[in-house]
């Protein structure tokens, strides 16, 4: 399935994520440790690959076949056997091993994408909570899954056109985030961006404010 190797020659994963997901790319700039920042980018690049599939193929069955291919690749990723020559899978295999990531959120995300191409509603937890929990684990280790559930759902609401509900939910999300170490906050800071169409300079300012305060609420 050749079109699964979608990172253009010479393009870095960082550039791929910047083009596909500006919110999380901007949040990742606040990770001081370069290796940890690259680890986050590997997670986000994997998600960018999944998000791009419906734009490449219009028939649900063909899209599902590509998602099944990615699901099969998770066997190698979580066995520590990288698919050589695929930048995203090579990076993800390394990150999963070094941070002892759980496979379940990755499988759930792929299954949620399959459901979407067949017209099922967004599974906010699979699309947004699980990936945020994995990102927090990369930055701060295990033990903070519960703390970020509400923040992940805020992000999901904003990304699915429910900005008002996302704003209303930020206060309760911040209550959970009090348990989060400051070094992990860049993994959740993008939940403060409830307007996907906001200009990039505004997003940058909003993220700076969120990082300084350790809160996603305005």
PyMOL commands that place a pseudoatom at each C-alpha (Angstrom):
pseudoatom trace, name=CA, resn=UNK, resi=1, chain=A, elem=C, hetatm=0, pos=[0.000, 0.000, 0.000]
pseudoatom trace, name=CA, resn=UNK, resi=2, chain=A, elem=C, hetatm=0, pos=[2.455, 2.576, -1.287]
pseudoatom trace, name=CA, resn=UNK, resi=3, chain=A, elem=C, hetatm=0, pos=[0.470, 5.713, -0.479]
pseudoatom trace, name=CA, resn=UNK, resi=4, chain=A, elem=C, hetatm=0, pos=[0.799, 4.928, 3.221]
pseudoatom trace, name=CA, resn=UNK, resi=5, chain=A, elem=C, hetatm=0, pos=[4.393, 6.159, 2.913]
pseudoatom trace, name=CA, resn=UNK, resi=6, chain=A, elem=C, hetatm=0, pos=[3.216, 9.725, 2.764]
pseudoatom trace, name=CA, resn=UNK, resi=7, chain=A, elem=C, hetatm=0, pos=[5.996, 11.820, 4.280]
pseudoatom trace, name=CA, resn=UNK, resi=8, chain=A, elem=C, hetatm=0, pos=[7.587, 13.446, 1.214]
pseudoatom trace, name=CA, resn=UNK, resi=9, chain=A, elem=C, hetatm=0, pos=[11.266, 12.810, 0.711]
pseudoatom trace, name=CA, resn=UNK, resi=10, chain=A, elem=C, hetatm=0, pos=[13.276, 15.401, 2.587]
pseudoatom trace, name=CA, resn=UNK, resi=11, chain=A, elem=C, hetatm=0, pos=[10.343, 16.592, 4.700]
pseudoatom trace, name=CA, resn=UNK, resi=12, chain=A, elem=C, hetatm=0, pos=[10.701, 16.191, 8.431]
pseudoatom trace, name=CA, resn=UNK, resi=13, chain=A, elem=C, hetatm=0, pos=[7.997, 14.910, 10.725]
pseudoatom trace, name=CA, resn=UNK, resi=14, chain=A, elem=C, hetatm=0, pos=[8.042, 18.334, 12.347]
pseudoatom trace, name=CA, resn=UNK, resi=15, chain=A, elem=C, hetatm=0, pos=[7.125, 19.985, 9.047]
pseudoatom trace, name=CA, resn=UNK, resi=16, chain=A, elem=C, hetatm=0, pos=[4.451, 17.373, 8.437]
pseudoatom trace, name=CA, resn=UNK, resi=17, chain=A, elem=C, hetatm=0, pos=[2.793, 18.094, 11.778]
pseudoatom trace, name=CA, resn=UNK, resi=18, chain=A, elem=C, hetatm=0, pos=[3.058, 21.849, 11.323]
pseudoatom trace, name=CA, resn=UNK, resi=19, chain=A, elem=C, hetatm=0, pos=[1.147, 21.562, 8.053]
pseudoatom trace, name=CA, resn=UNK, resi=20, chain=A, elem=C, hetatm=0, pos=[-1.451, 19.131, 9.390]
pseudoatom trace, name=CA, resn=UNK, resi=21, chain=A, elem=C, hetatm=0, pos=[-2.065, 20.258, 12.981]
pseudoatom trace, name=CA, resn=UNK, resi=22, chain=A, elem=C, hetatm=0, pos=[-0.901, 23.780, 13.727]
pseudoatom trace, name=CA, resn=UNK, resi=23, chain=A, elem=C, hetatm=0, pos=[-2.453, 23.826, 17.219]
pseudoatom trace, name=CA, resn=UNK, resi=24, chain=A, elem=C, hetatm=0, pos=[-0.496, 20.907, 18.578]
pseudoatom trace, name=CA, resn=UNK, resi=25, chain=A, elem=C, hetatm=0, pos=[2.620, 21.898, 16.679]
pseudoatom trace, name=CA, resn=UNK, resi=26, chain=A, elem=C, hetatm=0, pos=[2.504, 25.310, 18.374]
pseudoatom trace, name=CA, resn=UNK, resi=27, chain=A, elem=C, hetatm=0, pos=[1.954, 23.686, 21.773]
pseudoatom trace, name=CA, resn=UNK, resi=28, chain=A, elem=C, hetatm=0, pos=[4.938, 21.418, 21.228]
pseudoatom trace, name=CA, resn=UNK, resi=29, chain=A, elem=C, hetatm=0, pos=[7.207, 24.470, 20.897]
pseudoatom trace, name=CA, resn=UNK, resi=30, chain=A, elem=C, hetatm=0, pos=[6.924, 24.879, 24.675]
pseudoatom trace, name=CA, resn=UNK, resi=31, chain=A, elem=C, hetatm=0, pos=[8.657, 21.549, 25.333]
pseudoatom trace, name=CA, resn=UNK, resi=32, chain=A, elem=C, hetatm=0, pos=[12.204, 22.550, 26.243]
pseudoatom trace, name=CA, resn=UNK, resi=33, chain=A, elem=C, hetatm=0, pos=[13.787, 19.119, 25.900]
pseudoatom trace, name=CA, resn=UNK, resi=34, chain=A, elem=C, hetatm=0, pos=[14.404, 18.592, 22.182]
pseudoatom trace, name=CA, resn=UNK, resi=35, chain=A, elem=C, hetatm=0, pos=[14.147, 14.830, 22.331]
pseudoatom trace, name=CA, resn=UNK, resi=36, chain=A, elem=C, hetatm=0, pos=[10.837, 14.918, 24.173]
pseudoatom trace, name=CA, resn=UNK, resi=37, chain=A, elem=C, hetatm=0, pos=[9.549, 17.489, 21.696]
pseudoatom trace, name=CA, resn=UNK, resi=38, chain=A, elem=C, hetatm=0, pos=[10.530, 15.151, 18.854]
pseudoatom trace, name=CA, resn=UNK, resi=39, chain=A, elem=C, hetatm=0, pos=[8.735, 12.309, 20.658]
pseudoatom trace, name=CA, resn=UNK, resi=40, chain=A, elem=C, hetatm=0, pos=[5.532, 14.356, 20.783]
pseudoatom trace, name=CA, resn=UNK, resi=41, chain=A, elem=C, hetatm=0, pos=[5.904, 15.164, 17.114]
pseudoatom trace, name=CA, resn=UNK, resi=42, chain=A, elem=C, hetatm=0, pos=[6.161, 11.451, 16.321]
pseudoatom trace, name=CA, resn=UNK, resi=43, chain=A, elem=C, hetatm=0, pos=[2.802, 10.870, 18.029]
pseudoatom trace, name=CA, resn=UNK, resi=44, chain=A, elem=C, hetatm=0, pos=[1.230, 13.773, 16.189]
pseudoatom trace, name=CA, resn=UNK, resi=45, chain=A, elem=C, hetatm=0, pos=[2.689, 12.679, 12.845]
pseudoatom trace, name=CA, resn=UNK, resi=46, chain=A, elem=C, hetatm=0, pos=[1.069, 9.276, 13.292]
pseudoatom trace, name=CA, resn=UNK, resi=47, chain=A, elem=C, hetatm=0, pos=[-2.277, 10.985, 13.831]
pseudoatom trace, name=CA, resn=UNK, resi=48, chain=A, elem=C, hetatm=0, pos=[-1.673, 13.232, 10.820]
pseudoatom trace, name=CA, resn=UNK, resi=49, chain=A, elem=C, hetatm=0, pos=[-1.225, 10.127, 8.687]
pseudoatom trace, name=CA, resn=UNK, resi=50, chain=A, elem=C, hetatm=0, pos=[-4.571, 8.751, 9.841]
pseudoatom trace, name=CA, resn=UNK, resi=51, chain=A, elem=C, hetatm=0, pos=[-6.367, 12.060, 9.350]
pseudoatom trace, name=CA, resn=UNK, resi=52, chain=A, elem=C, hetatm=0, pos=[-5.100, 12.363, 5.777]
pseudoatom trace, name=CA, resn=UNK, resi=53, chain=A, elem=C, hetatm=0, pos=[-6.514, 9.063, 4.546]
pseudoatom trace, name=CA, resn=UNK, resi=54, chain=A, elem=C, hetatm=0, pos=[-10.087, 10.223, 3.749]
pseudoatom trace, name=CA, resn=UNK, resi=55, chain=A, elem=C, hetatm=0, pos=[-8.657, 13.050, 1.652]
pseudoatom trace, name=CA, resn=UNK, resi=56, chain=A, elem=C, hetatm=0, pos=[-6.691, 10.575, -0.448]
pseudoatom trace, name=CA, resn=UNK, resi=57, chain=A, elem=C, hetatm=0, pos=[-9.449, 8.036, -1.066]
pseudoatom trace, name=CA, resn=UNK, resi=58, chain=A, elem=C, hetatm=0, pos=[-13.148, 8.760, -1.326]
pseudoatom trace, name=CA, resn=UNK, resi=59, chain=A, elem=C, hetatm=0, pos=[-14.578, 5.259, -1.033]
pseudoatom trace, name=CA, resn=UNK, resi=60, chain=A, elem=C, hetatm=0, pos=[-15.107, 4.084, 2.570]
pseudoatom trace, name=CA, resn=UNK, resi=61, chain=A, elem=C, hetatm=0, pos=[-13.923, 0.560, 1.804]
pseudoatom trace, name=CA, resn=UNK, resi=62, chain=A, elem=C, hetatm=0, pos=[-10.623, 1.790, 0.365]
pseudoatom trace, name=CA, resn=UNK, resi=63, chain=A, elem=C, hetatm=0, pos=[-10.131, 4.079, 3.351]
pseudoatom trace, name=CA, resn=UNK, resi=64, chain=A, elem=C, hetatm=0, pos=[-10.855, 1.204, 5.712]
pseudoatom trace, name=CA, resn=UNK, resi=65, chain=A, elem=C, hetatm=0, pos=[-8.226, -0.921, 3.946]
pseudoatom trace, name=CA, resn=UNK, resi=66, chain=A, elem=C, hetatm=0, pos=[-5.636, 1.752, 4.643]
pseudoatom trace, name=CA, resn=UNK, resi=67, chain=A, elem=C, hetatm=0, pos=[-6.651, 1.968, 8.281]
pseudoatom trace, name=CA, resn=UNK, resi=68, chain=A, elem=C, hetatm=0, pos=[-6.391, -1.800, 8.557]
pseudoatom trace, name=CA, resn=UNK, resi=69, chain=A, elem=C, hetatm=0, pos=[-2.856, -1.510, 7.175]
pseudoatom trace, name=CA, resn=UNK, resi=70, chain=A, elem=C, hetatm=0, pos=[-2.006, 0.940, 9.971]
pseudoatom trace, name=CA, resn=UNK, resi=71, chain=A, elem=C, hetatm=0, pos=[-3.622, -1.315, 12.549]
pseudoatom trace, name=CA, resn=UNK, resi=72, chain=A, elem=C, hetatm=0, pos=[-1.427, -4.182, 11.359]
pseudoatom trace, name=CA, resn=UNK, resi=73, chain=A, elem=C, hetatm=0, pos=[1.649, -1.987, 11.670]
pseudoatom trace, name=CA, resn=UNK, resi=74, chain=A, elem=C, hetatm=0, pos=[0.919, -1.563, 15.369]
pseudoatom trace, name=CA, resn=UNK, resi=75, chain=A, elem=C, hetatm=0, pos=[2.054, -5.178, 15.842]
pseudoatom trace, name=CA, resn=UNK, resi=76, chain=A, elem=C, hetatm=0, pos=[5.565, -4.147, 14.852]
pseudoatom trace, name=CA, resn=UNK, resi=77, chain=A, elem=C, hetatm=0, pos=[5.439, -0.832, 16.679]
pseudoatom trace, name=CA, resn=UNK, resi=78, chain=A, elem=C, hetatm=0, pos=[4.599, -2.438, 20.013]
pseudoatom trace, name=CA, resn=UNK, resi=79, chain=A, elem=C, hetatm=0, pos=[6.920, -5.397, 19.477]
pseudoatom trace, name=CA, resn=UNK, resi=80, chain=A, elem=C, hetatm=0, pos=[9.801, -2.980, 19.017]
pseudoatom trace, name=CA, resn=UNK, resi=81, chain=A, elem=C, hetatm=0, pos=[10.273, -3.926, 15.365]
pseudoatom trace, name=CA, resn=UNK, resi=82, chain=A, elem=C, hetatm=0, pos=[10.140, -0.767, 13.285]
pseudoatom trace, name=CA, resn=UNK, resi=83, chain=A, elem=C, hetatm=0, pos=[9.057, -0.837, 9.651]
pseudoatom trace, name=CA, resn=UNK, resi=84, chain=A, elem=C, hetatm=0, pos=[12.292, 0.387, 8.158]
pseudoatom trace, name=CA, resn=UNK, resi=85, chain=A, elem=C, hetatm=0, pos=[12.032, 3.164, 5.610]
pseudoatom trace, name=CA, resn=UNK, resi=86, chain=A, elem=C, hetatm=0, pos=[8.812, 4.574, 7.035]
pseudoatom trace, name=CA, resn=UNK, resi=87, chain=A, elem=C, hetatm=0, pos=[9.771, 7.687, 9.054]
pseudoatom trace, name=CA, resn=UNK, resi=88, chain=A, elem=C, hetatm=0, pos=[6.566, 7.811, 11.104]
pseudoatom trace, name=CA, resn=UNK, resi=89, chain=A, elem=C, hetatm=0, pos=[6.586, 4.143, 12.050]
pseudoatom trace, name=CA, resn=UNK, resi=90, chain=A, elem=C, hetatm=0, pos=[10.300, 4.163, 12.813]
pseudoatom trace, name=CA, resn=UNK, resi=91, chain=A, elem=C, hetatm=0, pos=[9.891, 7.147, 15.121]
pseudoatom trace, name=CA, resn=UNK, resi=92, chain=A, elem=C, hetatm=0, pos=[6.715, 5.796, 16.735]
pseudoatom trace, name=CA, resn=UNK, resi=93, chain=A, elem=C, hetatm=0, pos=[8.328, 2.424, 17.454]
pseudoatom trace, name=CA, resn=UNK, resi=94, chain=A, elem=C, hetatm=0, pos=[11.172, 4.128, 19.280]
pseudoatom trace, name=CA, resn=UNK, resi=95, chain=A, elem=C, hetatm=0, pos=[8.836, 6.403, 21.260]
pseudoatom trace, name=CA, resn=UNK, resi=96, chain=A, elem=C, hetatm=0, pos=[6.498, 3.561, 22.256]
pseudoatom trace, name=CA, resn=UNK, resi=97, chain=A, elem=C, hetatm=0, pos=[9.409, 1.514, 23.593]
pseudoatom trace, name=CA, resn=UNK, resi=98, chain=A, elem=C, hetatm=0, pos=[11.192, 4.291, 25.497]
pseudoatom trace, name=CA, resn=UNK, resi=99, chain=A, elem=C, hetatm=0, pos=[8.031, 5.575, 27.160]
pseudoatom trace, name=CA, resn=UNK, resi=100, chain=A, elem=C, hetatm=0, pos=[6.318, 2.200, 27.655]
pseudoatom trace, name=CA, resn=UNK, resi=101, chain=A, elem=C, hetatm=0, pos=[3.200, 3.419, 25.863]
pseudoatom trace, name=CA, resn=UNK, resi=102, chain=A, elem=C, hetatm=0, pos=[0.040, 1.317, 25.914]
pseudoatom trace, name=CA, resn=UNK, resi=103, chain=A, elem=C, hetatm=0, pos=[-1.228, 0.018, 22.600]
pseudoatom trace, name=CA, resn=UNK, resi=104, chain=A, elem=C, hetatm=0, pos=[-4.932, 0.312, 23.403]
pseudoatom trace, name=CA, resn=UNK, resi=105, chain=A, elem=C, hetatm=0, pos=[-5.331, 4.054, 22.625]
pseudoatom trace, name=CA, resn=UNK, resi=106, chain=A, elem=C, hetatm=0, pos=[-3.664, 3.603, 19.250]
pseudoatom trace, name=CA, resn=UNK, resi=107, chain=A, elem=C, hetatm=0, pos=[-5.963, 0.741, 18.283]
pseudoatom trace, name=CA, resn=UNK, resi=108, chain=A, elem=C, hetatm=0, pos=[-8.972, 2.696, 19.544]
pseudoatom trace, name=CA, resn=UNK, resi=109, chain=A, elem=C, hetatm=0, pos=[-7.978, 5.697, 17.443]
pseudoatom trace, name=CA, resn=UNK, resi=110, chain=A, elem=C, hetatm=0, pos=[-7.688, 3.614, 14.292]
pseudoatom trace, name=CA, resn=UNK, resi=111, chain=A, elem=C, hetatm=0, pos=[-11.055, 1.959, 14.960]
pseudoatom trace, name=CA, resn=UNK, resi=112, chain=A, elem=C, hetatm=0, pos=[-12.626, 5.387, 15.497]
pseudoatom trace, name=CA, resn=UNK, resi=113, chain=A, elem=C, hetatm=0, pos=[-11.308, 6.518, 12.124]
pseudoatom trace, name=CA, resn=UNK, resi=114, chain=A, elem=C, hetatm=0, pos=[-12.801, 3.438, 10.495]
pseudoatom trace, name=CA, resn=UNK, resi=115, chain=A, elem=C, hetatm=0, pos=[-16.106, 4.277, 12.112]
pseudoatom trace, name=CA, resn=UNK, resi=116, chain=A, elem=C, hetatm=0, pos=[-15.950, 7.860, 10.839]
pseudoatom trace, name=CA, resn=UNK, resi=117, chain=A, elem=C, hetatm=0, pos=[-15.466, 6.835, 7.202]
pseudoatom trace, name=CA, resn=UNK, resi=118, chain=A, elem=C, hetatm=0, pos=[-18.611, 4.756, 7.579]
pseudoatom trace, name=CA, resn=UNK, resi=119, chain=A, elem=C, hetatm=0, pos=[-20.569, 7.699, 8.937]
pseudoatom trace, name=CA, resn=UNK, resi=120, chain=A, elem=C, hetatm=0, pos=[-20.443, 6.973, 12.660]
pseudoatom trace, name=CA, resn=UNK, resi=121, chain=A, elem=C, hetatm=0, pos=[-20.337, 9.896, 15.152]
pseudoatom trace, name=CA, resn=UNK, resi=122, chain=A, elem=C, hetatm=0, pos=[-17.041, 11.140, 16.503]
pseudoatom trace, name=CA, resn=UNK, resi=123, chain=A, elem=C, hetatm=0, pos=[-15.769, 9.091, 19.424]
pseudoatom trace, name=CA, resn=UNK, resi=124, chain=A, elem=C, hetatm=0, pos=[-14.314, 12.027, 21.385]
pseudoatom trace, name=CA, resn=UNK, resi=125, chain=A, elem=C, hetatm=0, pos=[-12.427, 9.829, 23.822]
pseudoatom trace, name=CA, resn=UNK, resi=126, chain=A, elem=C, hetatm=0, pos=[-10.747, 7.795, 21.081]
pseudoatom trace, name=CA, resn=UNK, resi=127, chain=A, elem=C, hetatm=0, pos=[-9.944, 10.799, 18.900]
pseudoatom trace, name=CA, resn=UNK, resi=128, chain=A, elem=C, hetatm=0, pos=[-8.864, 13.265, 21.571]
pseudoatom trace, name=CA, resn=UNK, resi=129, chain=A, elem=C, hetatm=0, pos=[-8.599, 11.875, 25.102]
pseudoatom trace, name=CA, resn=UNK, resi=130, chain=A, elem=C, hetatm=0, pos=[-6.483, 8.804, 24.357]
pseudoatom trace, name=CA, resn=UNK, resi=131, chain=A, elem=C, hetatm=0, pos=[-3.952, 10.701, 22.226]
pseudoatom trace, name=CA, resn=UNK, resi=132, chain=A, elem=C, hetatm=0, pos=[-3.673, 13.437, 24.873]
pseudoatom trace, name=CA, resn=UNK, resi=133, chain=A, elem=C, hetatm=0, pos=[-3.053, 10.835, 27.557]
pseudoatom trace, name=CA, resn=UNK, resi=134, chain=A, elem=C, hetatm=0, pos=[-0.293, 9.283, 25.451]
pseudoatom trace, name=CA, resn=UNK, resi=135, chain=A, elem=C, hetatm=0, pos=[1.300, 12.703, 24.924]
pseudoatom trace, name=CA, resn=UNK, resi=136, chain=A, elem=C, hetatm=0, pos=[1.225, 13.414, 28.669]
pseudoatom trace, name=CA, resn=UNK, resi=137, chain=A, elem=C, hetatm=0, pos=[2.840, 10.066, 29.355]
pseudoatom trace, name=CA, resn=UNK, resi=138, chain=A, elem=C, hetatm=0, pos=[5.667, 10.983, 27.002]
pseudoatom trace, name=CA, resn=UNK, resi=139, chain=A, elem=C, hetatm=0, pos=[6.342, 14.212, 28.896]
pseudoatom trace, name=CA, resn=UNK, resi=140, chain=A, elem=C, hetatm=0, pos=[5.628, 13.174, 32.483]
pseudoatom trace, name=CA, resn=UNK, resi=141, chain=A, elem=C, hetatm=0, pos=[5.404, 9.392, 32.689]
pseudoatom trace, name=CA, resn=UNK, resi=142, chain=A, elem=C, hetatm=0, pos=[2.406, 7.306, 33.820]
pseudoatom trace, name=CA, resn=UNK, resi=143, chain=A, elem=C, hetatm=0, pos=[-0.179, 8.190, 36.424]
pseudoatom trace, name=CA, resn=UNK, resi=144, chain=A, elem=C, hetatm=0, pos=[-1.931, 11.205, 34.888]
pseudoatom trace, name=CA, resn=UNK, resi=145, chain=A, elem=C, hetatm=0, pos=[-4.553, 9.645, 32.630]
pseudoatom trace, name=CA, resn=UNK, resi=146, chain=A, elem=C, hetatm=0, pos=[-7.484, 10.749, 34.781]
pseudoatom trace, name=CA, resn=UNK, resi=147, chain=A, elem=C, hetatm=0, pos=[-6.182, 14.299, 35.056]
pseudoatom trace, name=CA, resn=UNK, resi=148, chain=A, elem=C, hetatm=0, pos=[-6.468, 14.996, 31.345]
pseudoatom trace, name=CA, resn=UNK, resi=149, chain=A, elem=C, hetatm=0, pos=[-9.758, 13.321, 30.425]
pseudoatom trace, name=CA, resn=UNK, resi=150, chain=A, elem=C, hetatm=0, pos=[-11.804, 16.524, 30.675]
pseudoatom trace, name=CA, resn=UNK, resi=151, chain=A, elem=C, hetatm=0, pos=[-9.176, 18.543, 28.793]
pseudoatom trace, name=CA, resn=UNK, resi=152, chain=A, elem=C, hetatm=0, pos=[-9.192, 15.984, 25.991]
pseudoatom trace, name=CA, resn=UNK, resi=153, chain=A, elem=C, hetatm=0, pos=[-12.946, 16.278, 25.732]
pseudoatom trace, name=CA, resn=UNK, resi=154, chain=A, elem=C, hetatm=0, pos=[-12.704, 20.072, 25.626]
pseudoatom trace, name=CA, resn=UNK, resi=155, chain=A, elem=C, hetatm=0, pos=[-10.352, 19.703, 22.682]
pseudoatom trace, name=CA, resn=UNK, resi=156, chain=A, elem=C, hetatm=0, pos=[-12.750, 17.280, 21.027]
pseudoatom trace, name=CA, resn=UNK, resi=157, chain=A, elem=C, hetatm=0, pos=[-15.716, 19.601, 21.439]
pseudoatom trace, name=CA, resn=UNK, resi=158, chain=A, elem=C, hetatm=0, pos=[-13.807, 22.501, 19.901]
pseudoatom trace, name=CA, resn=UNK, resi=159, chain=A, elem=C, hetatm=0, pos=[-12.606, 20.418, 16.983]
pseudoatom trace, name=CA, resn=UNK, resi=160, chain=A, elem=C, hetatm=0, pos=[-16.098, 19.119, 16.215]
pseudoatom trace, name=CA, resn=UNK, resi=161, chain=A, elem=C, hetatm=0, pos=[-17.706, 22.540, 15.960]
pseudoatom trace, name=CA, resn=UNK, resi=162, chain=A, elem=C, hetatm=0, pos=[-18.956, 22.829, 19.549]
pseudoatom trace, name=CA, resn=UNK, resi=163, chain=A, elem=C, hetatm=0, pos=[-16.934, 25.849, 20.649]
pseudoatom trace, name=CA, resn=UNK, resi=164, chain=A, elem=C, hetatm=0, pos=[-19.551, 27.037, 23.143]
pseudoatom trace, name=CA, resn=UNK, resi=165, chain=A, elem=C, hetatm=0, pos=[-19.644, 23.694, 24.918]
pseudoatom trace, name=CA, resn=UNK, resi=166, chain=A, elem=C, hetatm=0, pos=[-15.842, 23.615, 24.886]
pseudoatom trace, name=CA, resn=UNK, resi=167, chain=A, elem=C, hetatm=0, pos=[-15.648, 27.013, 26.598]
pseudoatom trace, name=CA, resn=UNK, resi=168, chain=A, elem=C, hetatm=0, pos=[-18.162, 25.934, 29.207]
pseudoatom trace, name=CA, resn=UNK, resi=169, chain=A, elem=C, hetatm=0, pos=[-16.179, 22.786, 29.986]
pseudoatom trace, name=CA, resn=UNK, resi=170, chain=A, elem=C, hetatm=0, pos=[-12.793, 24.445, 30.455]
pseudoatom trace, name=CA, resn=UNK, resi=171, chain=A, elem=C, hetatm=0, pos=[-13.246, 25.281, 34.144]
pseudoatom trace, name=CA, resn=UNK, resi=172, chain=A, elem=C, hetatm=0, pos=[-13.858, 21.662, 35.137]
pseudoatom trace, name=CA, resn=UNK, resi=173, chain=A, elem=C, hetatm=0, pos=[-11.007, 20.575, 32.887]
pseudoatom trace, name=CA, resn=UNK, resi=174, chain=A, elem=C, hetatm=0, pos=[-8.649, 22.949, 34.680]
pseudoatom trace, name=CA, resn=UNK, resi=175, chain=A, elem=C, hetatm=0, pos=[-9.650, 21.382, 37.991]
pseudoatom trace, name=CA, resn=UNK, resi=176, chain=A, elem=C, hetatm=0, pos=[-8.285, 18.061, 36.771]
pseudoatom trace, name=CA, resn=UNK, resi=177, chain=A, elem=C, hetatm=0, pos=[-5.161, 19.637, 35.319]
pseudoatom trace, name=CA, resn=UNK, resi=178, chain=A, elem=C, hetatm=0, pos=[-4.054, 20.858, 38.738]
pseudoatom trace, name=CA, resn=UNK, resi=179, chain=A, elem=C, hetatm=0, pos=[-2.638, 17.364, 39.233]
pseudoatom trace, name=CA, resn=UNK, resi=180, chain=A, elem=C, hetatm=0, pos=[-0.536, 17.641, 36.092]
pseudoatom trace, name=CA, resn=UNK, resi=181, chain=A, elem=C, hetatm=0, pos=[3.186, 18.465, 36.363]
pseudoatom trace, name=CA, resn=UNK, resi=182, chain=A, elem=C, hetatm=0, pos=[4.102, 21.704, 34.630]
pseudoatom trace, name=CA, resn=UNK, resi=183, chain=A, elem=C, hetatm=0, pos=[6.449, 19.926, 32.231]
pseudoatom trace, name=CA, resn=UNK, resi=184, chain=A, elem=C, hetatm=0, pos=[3.474, 17.982, 30.857]
pseudoatom trace, name=CA, resn=UNK, resi=185, chain=A, elem=C, hetatm=0, pos=[1.291, 21.005, 30.216]
pseudoatom trace, name=CA, resn=UNK, resi=186, chain=A, elem=C, hetatm=0, pos=[2.402, 21.478, 26.564]
pseudoatom trace, name=CA, resn=UNK, resi=187, chain=A, elem=C, hetatm=0, pos=[0.659, 18.161, 25.846]
pseudoatom trace, name=CA, resn=UNK, resi=188, chain=A, elem=C, hetatm=0, pos=[-2.686, 19.676, 26.850]
pseudoatom trace, name=CA, resn=UNK, resi=189, chain=A, elem=C, hetatm=0, pos=[-2.228, 23.412, 26.200]
pseudoatom trace, name=CA, resn=UNK, resi=190, chain=A, elem=C, hetatm=0, pos=[-3.870, 23.249, 22.772]
pseudoatom trace, name=CA, resn=UNK, resi=191, chain=A, elem=C, hetatm=0, pos=[-7.186, 22.537, 24.547]
pseudoatom trace, name=CA, resn=UNK, resi=192, chain=A, elem=C, hetatm=0, pos=[-7.179, 26.281, 25.251]
pseudoatom trace, name=CA, resn=UNK, resi=193, chain=A, elem=C, hetatm=0, pos=[-7.654, 26.921, 21.523]
pseudoatom trace, name=CA, resn=UNK, resi=194, chain=A, elem=C, hetatm=0, pos=[-11.398, 26.623, 21.082]
pseudoatom trace, name=CA, resn=UNK, resi=195, chain=A, elem=C, hetatm=0, pos=[-11.467, 28.497, 17.753]
pseudoatom trace, name=CA, resn=UNK, resi=196, chain=A, elem=C, hetatm=0, pos=[-9.866, 26.323, 15.067]
pseudoatom trace, name=CA, resn=UNK, resi=197, chain=A, elem=C, hetatm=0, pos=[-10.115, 29.188, 12.568]
pseudoatom trace, name=CA, resn=UNK, resi=198, chain=A, elem=C, hetatm=0, pos=[-8.315, 31.758, 14.750]
pseudoatom trace, name=CA, resn=UNK, resi=199, chain=A, elem=C, hetatm=0, pos=[-5.220, 33.383, 13.195]
pseudoatom trace, name=CA, resn=UNK, resi=200, chain=A, elem=C, hetatm=0, pos=[-1.900, 31.822, 14.119]
pseudoatom trace, name=CA, resn=UNK, resi=201, chain=A, elem=C, hetatm=0, pos=[-0.604, 34.903, 16.016]
pseudoatom trace, name=CA, resn=UNK, resi=202, chain=A, elem=C, hetatm=0, pos=[-3.710, 34.827, 18.206]
pseudoatom trace, name=CA, resn=UNK, resi=203, chain=A, elem=C, hetatm=0, pos=[-3.200, 31.138, 18.865]
pseudoatom trace, name=CA, resn=UNK, resi=204, chain=A, elem=C, hetatm=0, pos=[0.412, 31.759, 19.840]
pseudoatom trace, name=CA, resn=UNK, resi=205, chain=A, elem=C, hetatm=0, pos=[-0.600, 34.432, 22.342]
pseudoatom trace, name=CA, resn=UNK, resi=206, chain=A, elem=C, hetatm=0, pos=[-3.353, 32.265, 23.771]
pseudoatom trace, name=CA, resn=UNK, resi=207, chain=A, elem=C, hetatm=0, pos=[-0.899, 29.399, 24.259]
pseudoatom trace, name=CA, resn=UNK, resi=208, chain=A, elem=C, hetatm=0, pos=[1.659, 31.618, 25.956]
pseudoatom trace, name=CA, resn=UNK, resi=209, chain=A, elem=C, hetatm=0, pos=[-1.021, 32.790, 28.377]
pseudoatom trace, name=CA, resn=UNK, resi=210, chain=A, elem=C, hetatm=0, pos=[-2.192, 29.229, 29.028]
pseudoatom trace, name=CA, resn=UNK, resi=211, chain=A, elem=C, hetatm=0, pos=[1.351, 27.944, 29.611]
pseudoatom trace, name=CA, resn=UNK, resi=212, chain=A, elem=C, hetatm=0, pos=[2.187, 30.795, 31.996]
pseudoatom trace, name=CA, resn=UNK, resi=213, chain=A, elem=C, hetatm=0, pos=[-0.941, 30.203, 34.054]
pseudoatom trace, name=CA, resn=UNK, resi=214, chain=A, elem=C, hetatm=0, pos=[-1.067, 26.419, 33.739]
pseudoatom trace, name=CA, resn=UNK, resi=215, chain=A, elem=C, hetatm=0, pos=[-4.721, 26.685, 32.763]
pseudoatom trace, name=CA, resn=UNK, resi=216, chain=A, elem=C, hetatm=0, pos=[-6.723, 26.270, 29.560]
pseudoatom trace, name=CA, resn=UNK, resi=217, chain=A, elem=C, hetatm=0, pos=[-9.500, 28.617, 30.614]
pseudoatom trace, name=CA, resn=UNK, resi=218, chain=A, elem=C, hetatm=0, pos=[-9.242, 32.189, 29.321]
for i in range(1, 218): cmd.bond("trace and resi %d" % i, "trace and resi %d" % (i + 1))
show_as sticks, trace
zoom trace
